[in-house]
Amino acid sequence: MDNGIRRITIAVGGLTLDAELKINKTADAIYADLAVEASLNTLGEEFYFKIPVVKDQRETATTQVKVGDLA
């Protein structure tokens, strides 16, 4: 972790992506629960999956996301 950002790796099939988690309660819970395995779902051009430790998204909820954002 450096500059308040936690670096993670996401592997989907044969693709590996580097990502960053900001520092907040939701990211802390996700980071503490890694490695996560989940079934991937799609909605239009979005990919999503459920992470069991995420219970309350109000802290970080937004509809403003850009291509490449983790939300």
BELHUVEN-V649950 format. One record per residue. SS is DSSP state (A for helix, B for strand, O for the rest). Layout:
SS, SS
//
This chain:
O, B, O, O, B, B, B, B, B, B, B, B, O, O, B, B, B, B, B, B, B, B, O, O, A, A, A, A, A, A, A, A, O, O, O, O, O, O, O, O, B, B, B, O, O, B, B, B, O, O, O, O, O, O, O, O, O, O, O, O, O, O, O, O, O, O, O, O, O, O, O
//
